[in-house]
Amino acid sequence: MTLAPWLTKAGAFDVEHVGGIPHFNQTIDLDAPPAAVLHTTEGNWAGSMSVFKQHYAPHFMVGYDETEGRVRIVQLVQVGTIGAALVTHNWLARVQVEVIGFSKETPWVFDDETAAAVASLMAACKDAYGIPLSRPWPDGVYGKATALDPHRNAGQFGRDAGWFGHGDVPSPDSHWDPGNLQWSVLFAKAEAIDGKQPIPGTPVALARPCACAALDQDLIYAVEHADAATKAAIMKALAA
Ligand SMILES: [Zn+2]
């Protein structure tokens, strides 16, 4: 199995490519259940990008670019090789996404445009990389900022498919981003987008050129499956 290394489109959003990002050539573990890890940058677009140009780059960064004045999706690292936004276990995440935002302990979700971009990327990652639109826990259950947190060490990461937060990933990771994120809101938005975009590398079926073509196919089938006498009568009629 090979995964499309680069996305170009996620829902209505272009996926822009940013070069010059240091990354590892280590491959991800394709035998692990398809999983993704979502992070929050805890900083703005420019500051986060400057960090990822030095180290810790995820596959994708999503959010409001204050310089360009718009929400963007950029891909920094090709899928198939590991992202580097976890301390370790990076090989268990087919996709890692850093979203511009700040973790909260109260229930929260991204602003509408950022949420639309994240949901679009989730839908694209389901289609392209098999990552289901689900998380092993309900909203409100998330890891705390310690590597010893029992939640994050309960064994789901590497065993279950779906989306995880950094706070759901085991020791020695201790970051708790994105905190009390309302994942169900994002999954619902992604479900609405899912299935409405082509899968990379899969040819799109062409529509039949016209109704006549369908009729011709039916006629050919009928002639081919007719008995000998009927077939002879049809051939005689066509020749006339
Ligand atoms: Zn993180």
py3Dmol code that shows the C-alpha trace and the ligand (Angstrom):
import py3Dmol

protein = """\
ATOM      1  CA  MET A   1       0.000   0.000   0.000  1.00  0.00           C
ATOM      2  CA  THR A   2       1.258   3.435  -0.859  1.00  0.00           C
ATOM      3  CA  LEU A   3      -0.318   6.675   0.255  1.00  0.00           C
ATOM      4  CA  ALA A   4      -0.651   9.745  -1.966  1.00  0.00           C
ATOM      5  CA  PRO A   5       2.301  11.797  -0.710  1.00  0.00           C
ATOM      6  CA  TRP A   6       0.806  15.211  -1.410  1.00  0.00           C
ATOM      7  CA  LEU A   7      -2.742  16.538  -1.299  1.00  0.00           C
ATOM      8  CA  THR A   8      -3.680  19.403  -3.596  1.00  0.00           C
ATOM      9  CA  LYS A   9      -7.281  19.933  -2.568  1.00  0.00           C
ATOM     10  CA  ALA A  10      -9.343  19.438   0.585  1.00  0.00           C
ATOM     11  CA  GLY A  11     -13.018  20.243   0.083  1.00  0.00           C
ATOM     12  CA  ALA A  12     -13.194  23.833  -1.139  1.00  0.00           C
ATOM     13  CA  PHE A  13      -9.659  24.583   0.075  1.00  0.00           C
ATOM     14  CA  ASP A  14      -6.456  24.378  -1.935  1.00  0.00           C
ATOM     15  CA  VAL A  15      -3.671  22.529  -0.154  1.00  0.00           C
ATOM     16  CA  GLU A  16      -0.597  24.698  -0.715  1.00  0.00           C
ATOM     17  CA  HIS A  17       2.871  23.186  -0.551  1.00  0.00           C
ATOM     18  CA  VAL A  18       5.684  24.767   1.418  1.00  0.00           C
ATOM     19  CA  GLY A  19       9.212  23.610   0.667  1.00  0.00           C
ATOM     20  CA  GLY A  20      12.424  23.865   2.629  1.00  0.00           C
ATOM     21  CA  ILE A  21      11.044  22.110   5.699  1.00  0.00           C
ATOM     22  CA  PRO A  22      13.494  19.833   7.528  1.00  0.00           C
ATOM     23  CA  HIS A  23      11.955  16.400   8.060  1.00  0.00           C
ATOM     24  CA  PHE A  24      12.831  12.764   8.642  1.00  0.00           C
ATOM     25  CA  ASN A  25      12.798  10.128   5.923  1.00  0.00           C
ATOM     26  CA  GLN A  26      11.535   7.471   8.354  1.00  0.00           C
ATOM     27  CA  THR A  27       8.421   5.769   7.000  1.00  0.00           C
ATOM     28  CA  ILE A  28       5.211   5.485   8.957  1.00  0.00           C
ATOM     29  CA  ASP A  29       3.967   2.089  10.133  1.00  0.00           C
ATOM     30  CA  LEU A  30       1.294   1.097   7.605  1.00  0.00           C
ATOM     31  CA  ASP A  31       0.373  -1.944   9.702  1.00  0.00           C
ATOM     32  CA  ALA A  32      -0.837   0.345  12.501  1.00  0.00           C
ATOM     33  CA  PRO A  33      -4.521   1.344  12.422  1.00  0.00           C
ATOM     34  CA  PRO A  34      -4.975   4.517  10.332  1.00  0.00           C
ATOM     35  CA  ALA A  35      -4.693   7.388  12.800  1.00  0.00           C
ATOM     36  CA  ALA A  36      -4.039  11.118  12.805  1.00  0.00           C
ATOM     37  CA  VAL A  37      -2.907  13.517  15.523  1.00  0.00           C
ATOM     38  CA  LEU A  38      -4.226  17.063  15.799  1.00  0.00           C
ATOM     39  CA  HIS A  39      -2.280  19.771  17.629  1.00  0.00           C
ATOM     40  CA  THR A  40      -2.791  23.445  18.349  1.00  0.00           C
ATOM     41  CA  THR A  41       0.148  25.721  17.626  1.00  0.00           C
ATOM     42  CA  GLU A  42      -0.309  27.956  20.698  1.00  0.00           C
ATOM     43  CA  GLY A  43       0.982  30.757  18.494  1.00  0.00           C
ATOM     44  CA  ASN A  44       0.193  32.631  15.283  1.00  0.00           C
ATOM     45  CA  TRP A  45       0.863  31.570  11.677  1.00  0.00           C
ATOM     46  CA  ALA A  46       4.173  33.362  11.152  1.00  0.00           C
ATOM     47  CA  GLY A  47       5.670  32.302  14.474  1.00  0.00           C
ATOM     48  CA  SER A  48       4.582  28.695  14.011  1.00  0.00           C
ATOM     49  CA  MET A  49       5.916  28.524  10.459  1.00  0.00           C
ATOM     50  CA  SER A  50       9.296  29.851  11.628  1.00  0.00           C
ATOM     51  CA  VAL A  51       9.468  27.005  14.192  1.00  0.00           C
ATOM     52  CA  PHE A  52       8.576  24.358  11.600  1.00  0.00           C
ATOM     53  CA  LYS A  53      11.232  25.698   9.252  1.00  0.00           C
ATOM     54  CA  GLN A  54      13.709  24.672  11.967  1.00  0.00           C
ATOM     55  CA  HIS A  55      12.129  21.491  13.416  1.00  0.00           C
ATOM     56  CA  TYR A  56       9.035  19.608  14.695  1.00  0.00           C
ATOM     57  CA  ALA A  57       7.130  19.988  11.408  1.00  0.00           C
ATOM     58  CA  PRO A  58       3.761  18.219  11.088  1.00  0.00           C
ATOM     59  CA  HIS A  59       2.410  17.125   7.709  1.00  0.00           C
ATOM     60  CA  PHE A  60      -0.144  19.952   7.576  1.00  0.00           C
ATOM     61  CA  MET A  61      -0.644  23.372   9.120  1.00  0.00           C
ATOM     62  CA  VAL A  62      -4.116  24.896   9.049  1.00  0.00           C
ATOM     63  CA  GLY A  63      -5.475  28.235  10.189  1.00  0.00           C
ATOM     64  CA  TYR A  64      -5.497  31.987   9.868  1.00  0.00           C
ATOM     65  CA  ASP A  65      -2.446  33.490   8.207  1.00  0.00           C
ATOM     66  CA  GLU A  66      -2.372  37.031   9.585  1.00  0.00           C
ATOM     67  CA  THR A  67      -0.011  38.208   6.817  1.00  0.00           C
ATOM     68  CA  GLU A  68      -2.273  37.053   3.991  1.00  0.00           C
ATOM     69  CA  GLY A  69      -5.497  37.718   5.904  1.00  0.00           C
ATOM     70  CA  ARG A  70      -7.056  34.326   5.148  1.00  0.00           C
ATOM     71  CA  VAL A  71      -7.374  30.776   6.421  1.00  0.00           C
ATOM     72  CA  ARG A  72      -5.003  28.413   4.659  1.00  0.00           C
ATOM     73  CA  ILE A  73      -4.122  24.715   4.516  1.00  0.00           C
ATOM     74  CA  VAL A  74      -0.448  24.080   3.787  1.00  0.00           C
ATOM     75  CA  GLN A  75       1.383  20.773   3.521  1.00  0.00           C
ATOM     76  CA  LEU A  76       4.911  20.766   4.900  1.00  0.00           C
ATOM     77  CA  VAL A  77       5.901  17.087   4.893  1.00  0.00           C
ATOM     78  CA  GLN A  78       4.883  14.325   2.480  1.00  0.00           C
ATOM     79  CA  VAL A  79       2.529  11.682   3.808  1.00  0.00           C
ATOM     80  CA  GLY A  80       4.178   8.267   4.052  1.00  0.00           C
ATOM     81  CA  THR A  81       7.112   9.686   5.979  1.00  0.00           C
ATOM     82  CA  ILE A  82       6.724  10.693   9.606  1.00  0.00           C
ATOM     83  CA  GLY A  83       5.723  14.097  10.877  1.00  0.00           C
ATOM     84  CA  ALA A  84       7.758  15.292  13.838  1.00  0.00           C
ATOM     85  CA  ALA A  85       5.272  17.035  16.117  1.00  0.00           C
ATOM     86  CA  LEU A  86       5.325  14.312  18.785  1.00  0.00           C
ATOM     87  CA  VAL A  87       8.241  13.510  21.086  1.00  0.00           C
ATOM     88  CA  THR A  88       8.039   9.910  19.853  1.00  0.00           C
ATOM     89  CA  HIS A  89       5.542   7.451  18.305  1.00  0.00           C
ATOM     90  CA  ASN A  90       5.455   9.677  15.197  1.00  0.00           C
ATOM     91  CA  TRP A  91       5.427   6.490  13.079  1.00  0.00           C
ATOM     92  CA  LEU A  92       1.945   5.608  14.379  1.00  0.00           C
ATOM     93  CA  ALA A  93       0.340   8.755  12.907  1.00  0.00           C
ATOM     94  CA  ARG A  94      -0.255   8.744   9.161  1.00  0.00           C
ATOM     95  CA  VAL A  95      -1.048  12.418   9.389  1.00  0.00           C
ATOM     96  CA  GLN A  96      -0.205  15.123  11.919  1.00  0.00           C
ATOM     97  CA  VAL A  97      -1.924  18.489  11.741  1.00  0.00           C
ATOM     98  CA  GLU A  98      -1.038  21.675  13.597  1.00  0.00           C
ATOM     99  CA  VAL A  99      -3.954  24.097  13.768  1.00  0.00           C
ATOM    100  CA  ILE A 100      -3.507  27.768  14.634  1.00  0.00           C
ATOM    101  CA  GLY A 101      -5.233  28.052  17.996  1.00  0.00           C
ATOM    102  CA  PHE A 102      -4.922  27.881  21.749  1.00  0.00           C
ATOM    103  CA  SER A 103      -5.927  24.913  23.904  1.00  0.00           C
ATOM    104  CA  LYS A 104      -8.664  25.409  26.468  1.00  0.00           C
ATOM    105  CA  GLU A 105      -9.960  23.391  29.403  1.00  0.00           C
ATOM    106  CA  THR A 106     -13.504  24.622  28.722  1.00  0.00           C
ATOM    107  CA  PRO A 107     -15.336  23.164  25.672  1.00  0.00           C
ATOM    108  CA  TRP A 108     -14.262  25.017  22.548  1.00  0.00           C
ATOM    109  CA  VAL A 109     -13.942  24.773  18.786  1.00  0.00           C
ATOM    110  CA  PHE A 110     -12.101  26.761  16.131  1.00  0.00           C
ATOM    111  CA  ASP A 111     -13.619  29.847  14.490  1.00  0.00           C
ATOM    112  CA  ASP A 112     -15.989  29.001  11.587  1.00  0.00           C
ATOM    113  CA  GLU A 113     -13.505  29.388   8.733  1.00  0.00           C
ATOM    114  CA  THR A 114     -10.735  27.464  10.508  1.00  0.00           C
ATOM    115  CA  ALA A 115     -13.236  24.749  11.494  1.00  0.00           C
ATOM    116  CA  ALA A 116     -14.298  24.484   7.829  1.00  0.00           C
ATOM    117  CA  ALA A 117     -10.667  24.061   6.782  1.00  0.00           C
ATOM    118  CA  VAL A 118      -9.934  21.458   9.479  1.00  0.00           C
ATOM    119  CA  ALA A 119     -13.122  19.533   8.588  1.00  0.00           C
ATOM    120  CA  SER A 120     -12.207  19.672   4.889  1.00  0.00           C
ATOM    121  CA  LEU A 121      -8.779  18.245   5.644  1.00  0.00           C
ATOM    122  CA  MET A 122     -10.332  15.540   7.855  1.00  0.00           C
ATOM    123  CA  ALA A 123     -12.652  14.539   4.984  1.00  0.00           C
ATOM    124  CA  ALA A 124      -9.713  14.465   2.553  1.00  0.00           C
ATOM    125  CA  CYS A 125      -7.665  12.349   4.988  1.00  0.00           C
ATOM    126  CA  LYS A 126     -10.523   9.874   5.305  1.00  0.00           C
ATOM    127  CA  ASP A 127     -10.706   9.457   1.536  1.00  0.00           C
ATOM    128  CA  ALA A 128      -6.967   9.484   0.824  1.00  0.00           C
ATOM    129  CA  TYR A 129      -5.521   7.814   3.930  1.00  0.00           C
ATOM    130  CA  GLY A 130      -8.381   5.817   5.435  1.00  0.00           C
ATOM    131  CA  ILE A 131      -8.539   7.781   8.680  1.00  0.00           C
ATOM    132  CA  PRO A 132     -12.091   7.480  10.039  1.00  0.00           C
ATOM    133  CA  LEU A 133     -14.033  10.541  11.188  1.00  0.00           C
ATOM    134  CA  SER A 134     -14.039   9.511  14.814  1.00  0.00           C
ATOM    135  CA  ARG A 135     -12.049   9.598  18.036  1.00  0.00           C
ATOM    136  CA  PRO A 136     -11.849   6.809  20.618  1.00  0.00           C
ATOM    137  CA  TRP A 137     -13.404   9.052  23.305  1.00  0.00           C
ATOM    138  CA  PRO A 138     -16.403  11.393  23.531  1.00  0.00           C
ATOM    139  CA  ASP A 139     -15.953  15.169  23.629  1.00  0.00           C
ATOM    140  CA  GLY A 140     -14.743  16.382  27.018  1.00  0.00           C
ATOM    141  CA  VAL A 141     -12.414  13.423  27.673  1.00  0.00           C
ATOM    142  CA  TYR A 142      -8.818  14.472  27.072  1.00  0.00           C
ATOM    143  CA  GLY A 143      -5.324  14.145  28.452  1.00  0.00           C
ATOM    144  CA  LYS A 144      -3.697  16.304  31.071  1.00  0.00           C
ATOM    145  CA  ALA A 145      -0.300  17.985  30.868  1.00  0.00           C
ATOM    146  CA  THR A 146       1.704  15.136  32.360  1.00  0.00           C
ATOM    147  CA  ALA A 147       3.304  12.101  30.755  1.00  0.00           C
ATOM    148  CA  LEU A 148       1.935  10.035  33.678  1.00  0.00           C
ATOM    149  CA  ASP A 149      -1.712  10.838  32.863  1.00  0.00           C
ATOM    150  CA  PRO A 150      -3.614   7.503  32.832  1.00  0.00           C
ATOM    151  CA  HIS A 151      -5.870   8.718  29.983  1.00  0.00           C
ATOM    152  CA  ARG A 152      -3.001   9.100  27.574  1.00  0.00           C
ATOM    153  CA  ASN A 153      -1.371   5.827  28.647  1.00  0.00           C
ATOM    154  CA  ALA A 154      -4.517   3.677  28.394  1.00  0.00           C
ATOM    155  CA  GLY A 155      -3.336   2.065  25.152  1.00  0.00           C
ATOM    156  CA  GLN A 156      -5.673   3.404  22.467  1.00  0.00           C
ATOM    157  CA  PHE A 157      -2.964   5.146  20.418  1.00  0.00           C
ATOM    158  CA  GLY A 158      -1.471   2.546  18.079  1.00  0.00           C
ATOM    159  CA  ARG A 159      -4.436   0.218  18.670  1.00  0.00           C
ATOM    160  CA  ASP A 160      -7.460   2.257  17.506  1.00  0.00           C
ATOM    161  CA  ALA A 161      -8.066   4.073  14.221  1.00  0.00           C
ATOM    162  CA  GLY A 162      -9.214   7.680  14.078  1.00  0.00           C
ATOM    163  CA  TRP A 163      -8.262  11.115  15.288  1.00  0.00           C
ATOM    164  CA  PHE A 164      -6.263  11.778  18.439  1.00  0.00           C
ATOM    165  CA  GLY A 165      -5.182  14.964  20.168  1.00  0.00           C
ATOM    166  CA  HIS A 166      -1.613  15.411  21.323  1.00  0.00           C
ATOM    167  CA  GLY A 167      -3.079  14.997  24.813  1.00  0.00           C
ATOM    168  CA  ASP A 168      -4.298  11.496  23.862  1.00  0.00           C
ATOM    169  CA  VAL A 169      -0.790  10.270  22.989  1.00  0.00           C
ATOM    170  CA  PRO A 170       1.221   8.257  25.527  1.00  0.00           C
ATOM    171  CA  SER A 171       4.342   8.999  27.573  1.00  0.00           C
ATOM    172  CA  PRO A 172       6.898  10.488  27.151  1.00  0.00           C
ATOM    173  CA  ASP A 173       4.628  13.063  25.439  1.00  0.00           C
ATOM    174  CA  SER A 174       3.125  15.441  27.957  1.00  0.00           C
ATOM    175  CA  HIS A 175       1.550  18.250  25.903  1.00  0.00           C
ATOM    176  CA  TRP A 176      -2.227  18.426  26.365  1.00  0.00           C
ATOM    177  CA  ASP A 177      -3.218  20.257  23.187  1.00  0.00           C
ATOM    178  CA  PRO A 178      -5.907  20.737  21.918  1.00  0.00           C
ATOM    179  CA  GLY A 179      -7.548  20.272  25.343  1.00  0.00           C
ATOM    180  CA  ASN A 180     -11.340  20.227  25.546  1.00  0.00           C
ATOM    181  CA  LEU A 181     -11.924  20.473  21.791  1.00  0.00           C
ATOM    182  CA  GLN A 182     -15.442  19.708  20.533  1.00  0.00           C
ATOM    183  CA  TRP A 183     -14.378  17.039  18.070  1.00  0.00           C
ATOM    184  CA  SER A 184     -17.966  16.036  17.241  1.00  0.00           C
ATOM    185  CA  VAL A 185     -18.578  19.468  15.682  1.00  0.00           C
ATOM    186  CA  LEU A 186     -15.612  18.975  13.336  1.00  0.00           C
ATOM    187  CA  PHE A 187     -16.571  15.388  12.476  1.00  0.00           C
ATOM    188  CA  ALA A 188     -20.139  16.492  11.606  1.00  0.00           C
ATOM    189  CA  LYS A 189     -18.765  19.180   9.281  1.00  0.00           C
ATOM    190  CA  ALA A 190     -16.355  16.657   7.744  1.00  0.00           C
ATOM    191  CA  GLU A 191     -19.161  14.119   7.191  1.00  0.00           C
ATOM    192  CA  ALA A 192     -21.044  16.781   5.221  1.00  0.00           C
ATOM    193  CA  ILE A 193     -18.007  17.269   2.956  1.00  0.00           C
ATOM    194  CA  ASP A 194     -16.971  13.601   2.752  1.00  0.00           C
ATOM    195  CA  GLY A 195     -17.597  11.762  -0.479  1.00  0.00           C
ATOM    196  CA  LYS A 196     -17.919  14.938  -2.527  1.00  0.00           C
ATOM    197  CA  GLN A 197     -14.317  15.044  -3.637  1.00  0.00           C
ATOM    198  CA  PRO A 198     -12.209  12.790  -5.861  1.00  0.00           C
ATOM    199  CA  ILE A 199      -9.720  10.463  -4.193  1.00  0.00           C
ATOM    200  CA  PRO A 200      -6.158  11.287  -5.351  1.00  0.00           C
ATOM    201  CA  GLY A 201      -4.970   8.861  -7.992  1.00  0.00           C
ATOM    202  CA  THR A 202      -8.462   7.508  -8.704  1.00  0.00           C
ATOM    203  CA  PRO A 203      -9.761   8.342 -12.172  1.00  0.00           C
ATOM    204  CA  VAL A 204     -13.134  10.040 -12.126  1.00  0.00           C
ATOM    205  CA  ALA A 205     -15.732   8.073 -14.103  1.00  0.00           C
ATOM    206  CA  LEU A 206     -16.907   9.941 -17.182  1.00  0.00           C
ATOM    207  CA  ALA A 207     -20.603  10.514 -17.589  1.00  0.00           C
ATOM    208  CA  ARG A 208     -22.187   8.677 -20.535  1.00  0.00           C
ATOM    209  CA  PRO A 209     -21.986  11.020 -23.501  1.00  0.00           C
ATOM    210  CA  CYS A 210     -25.691  10.799 -24.310  1.00  0.00           C
ATOM    211  CA  ALA A 211     -28.774   8.659 -23.875  1.00  0.00           C
ATOM    212  CA  CYS A 212     -28.210   7.123 -27.350  1.00  0.00           C
ATOM    213  CA  ALA A 213     -25.065   5.397 -26.130  1.00  0.00           C
ATOM    214  CA  ALA A 214     -27.060   3.646 -23.416  1.00  0.00           C
ATOM    215  CA  LEU A 215     -29.679   2.564 -25.960  1.00  0.00           C
ATOM    216  CA  ASP A 216     -26.955   1.229 -28.256  1.00  0.00           C
ATOM    217  CA  GLN A 217     -25.504  -0.820 -25.397  1.00  0.00           C
ATOM    218  CA  ASP A 218     -28.932  -2.283 -24.661  1.00  0.00           C
ATOM    219  CA  LEU A 219     -29.497  -3.111 -28.334  1.00  0.00           C
ATOM    220  CA  ILE A 220     -26.106  -4.803 -28.675  1.00  0.00           C
ATOM    221  CA  TYR A 221     -26.827  -6.859 -25.558  1.00  0.00           C
ATOM    222  CA  ALA A 222     -30.262  -7.863 -26.905  1.00  0.00           C
ATOM    223  CA  VAL A 223     -28.853  -8.911 -30.273  1.00  0.00           C
ATOM    224  CA  GLU A 224     -25.981 -10.829 -28.722  1.00  0.00           C
ATOM    225  CA  HIS A 225     -28.349 -12.757 -26.464  1.00  0.00           C
ATOM    226  CA  ALA A 226     -31.134 -13.375 -28.979  1.00  0.00           C
ATOM    227  CA  ASP A 227     -31.820 -16.856 -30.346  1.00  0.00           C
ATOM    228  CA  ALA A 228     -30.450 -17.714 -33.795  1.00  0.00           C
ATOM    229  CA  ALA A 229     -33.685 -17.075 -35.687  1.00  0.00           C
ATOM    230  CA  THR A 230     -34.249 -13.655 -34.051  1.00  0.00           C
ATOM    231  CA  LYS A 231     -30.595 -12.708 -34.597  1.00  0.00           C
ATOM    232  CA  ALA A 232     -30.875 -13.614 -38.294  1.00  0.00           C
ATOM    233  CA  ALA A 233     -34.075 -11.558 -38.599  1.00  0.00           C
ATOM    234  CA  ILE A 234     -32.423  -8.551 -36.970  1.00  0.00           C
ATOM    235  CA  MET A 235     -29.338  -8.819 -39.198  1.00  0.00           C
ATOM    236  CA  LYS A 236     -31.564  -9.067 -42.262  1.00  0.00           C
ATOM    237  CA  ALA A 237     -33.530  -5.976 -41.144  1.00  0.00           C
ATOM    238  CA  LEU A 238     -30.306  -4.013 -40.505  1.00  0.00           C
ATOM    239  CA  ALA A 239     -28.914  -4.983 -43.891  1.00  0.00           C
ATOM    240  CA  ALA A 240     -32.064  -3.881 -45.696  1.00  0.00           C
TER     241      ALA A 240
END
"""
ligand_1 = """\
1
ZN
Zn 1.059 19.217 20.145
"""
view = py3Dmol.view(width=600, height=400)
view.addModel(protein, "pdb")
view.setStyle({"model": 0}, {"cartoon": {"style": "trace"}})
view.addModel(ligand_1, "xyz")
view.setStyle({"model": 1}, {"stick": {}})
view.zoomTo()
view.show()
